Amino acid sequence: MSYLQLLPILLISALIIIRVLKFNQVKAHVEKVYPAEWSKLCTNKMKMRKSVVIWGNLEESLKRGFLSQQDDPALNSFKRFDKSYHLIAITLITLNCIVILFK
């Protein structure tokens, strides 16, 4: 396996780590700035692990819920990063496939 094949995988792994760190920052920001919304996000009606419930509810609220309608710089920054993260990851995967096919 050449270094060109490993580079996209390493970059995508680094992007995933950065996204998790930024998501945790957004989680802390929402808990501090929007306590009423945070209590709704922590609602666990299906007896699942609390971390899974918060993650899913926060993702959904950022996409279509209360947090998607807020004009908050921290939330907007995360949304921009999330969009670019997906674009960069897809581009790297495509480039990796091209490198493998034309090897």
Secondary structure as UniProt FT lines:
FT   HELIX           3..33
FT   HELIX           35..41
FT   HELIX           50..64
FT   HELIX           66..69
FT   HELIX           73..101
//
